[in-house]
Amino acid sequence: MPRMKAHRLVIIAAALTTLVAAALATALATVSGQGLPHAIRHDLSVASGTAVTISGSVNASQAAQYNRSAARADLRRAGRHAVRFYRQLV
């Protein structure tokens, strides 16, 4: 009987370890999914002199939609932040 008690104790310890690991993984996933983007957005909005580069492919019809008036509207929306638009069509 003493061997069975030790065996049960090991099984209980393994189950508790698995439960704690699952709870930590869930908490970490929640923080990285919700809190991290919010913190990054806050840091970027508060920091001065931060550069963000966004690049991607566009086709001719998408490029035609973006004209100088749209660029000026984007600059007005940026408010006090310095914004530069670079456009390259190949």
C-alpha positions as CSV (number, residue, x, y, z in Angstrom):
1,M,0.0,0.0,0.0
2,P,2.8,2.6,0.6
3,R,3.8,2.2,-3.0
4,M,0.3,3.0,-4.2
5,K,0.2,6.2,-2.1
6,A,3.5,7.4,-3.7
7,H,2.1,6.5,-7.1
8,R,-1.0,8.6,-6.5
9,L,1.1,11.5,-5.3
10,V,3.1,11.5,-8.5
11,I,0.0,11.4,-10.6
12,I,-1.6,14.3,-8.6
13,A,1.7,16.3,-8.9
14,A,1.8,15.7,-12.7
15,A,-1.9,16.8,-13.0
16,L,-1.3,20.0,-11.0
17,T,1.8,20.8,-13.0
18,T,-0.1,20.4,-16.3
19,L,-3.0,22.5,-14.9
20,V,-0.6,25.3,-13.8
21,A,1.2,25.2,-17.2
22,A,-2.1,25.4,-19.1
23,A,-3.2,28.4,-16.9
24,L,0.1,30.2,-17.5
25,A,-0.1,29.5,-21.3
26,T,-3.6,30.9,-21.4
27,A,-2.6,34.0,-19.4
28,L,0.3,34.6,-21.7
29,A,-1.8,34.2,-24.8
30,T,-4.3,36.7,-23.4
31,V,-1.7,39.3,-22.6
32,S,0.1,39.0,-26.0
33,G,-3.2,39.0,-27.8
34,Q,-4.8,42.0,-26.1
35,G,-2.4,43.9,-23.9
36,L,0.7,43.9,-26.1
37,P,-0.8,45.6,-29.2
38,H,-2.3,48.3,-26.9
39,A,1.0,48.9,-25.2
40,I,2.8,49.1,-28.6
41,R,0.2,51.6,-29.9
42,H,0.6,53.7,-26.7
43,D,4.4,53.7,-26.9
44,L,4.4,54.7,-30.6
45,S,1.9,57.5,-30.0
46,V,3.9,58.9,-27.0
47,A,7.4,58.5,-28.3
48,S,8.9,61.3,-30.4
49,G,11.1,60.6,-33.4
50,T,9.7,57.2,-34.0
51,A,9.7,56.0,-37.6
52,V,7.3,53.4,-38.9
53,T,7.7,52.0,-42.4
54,I,4.9,50.2,-44.1
55,S,5.4,48.6,-47.5
56,G,3.4,46.4,-49.7
57,S,2.4,45.6,-53.2
58,V,-0.4,47.4,-55.0
59,N,-1.8,47.0,-58.5
60,A,-2.5,49.8,-60.9
61,S,-6.1,50.3,-59.9
62,Q,-5.2,50.6,-56.2
63,A,-2.4,53.0,-57.0
64,A,-4.8,55.1,-59.0
65,Q,-7.1,55.5,-56.0
66,Y,-4.4,57.1,-54.0
67,N,-3.7,60.5,-55.3
68,R,-2.4,63.8,-54.0
69,S,-5.7,64.8,-52.3
70,A,-5.8,61.5,-50.5
71,A,-2.2,62.2,-49.3
72,R,-3.1,65.6,-48.1
73,A,-6.1,64.2,-46.2
74,D,-3.8,61.6,-44.6
75,L,-1.5,64.4,-43.5
76,R,-4.3,66.4,-42.0
77,R,-5.5,63.3,-40.1
78,A,-2.0,62.9,-38.7
79,G,-2.3,66.1,-36.9
80,R,0.9,67.3,-35.1
81,H,2.8,64.2,-36.2
82,A,5.4,64.5,-38.9
83,V,4.4,62.2,-41.8
84,R,6.1,61.6,-45.1
85,F,4.7,59.6,-47.9
86,Y,7.0,57.9,-50.3
87,R,5.4,56.4,-53.4
88,Q,7.1,54.3,-56.0
89,L,5.5,52.7,-59.0
90,V,7.4,50.2,-61.1
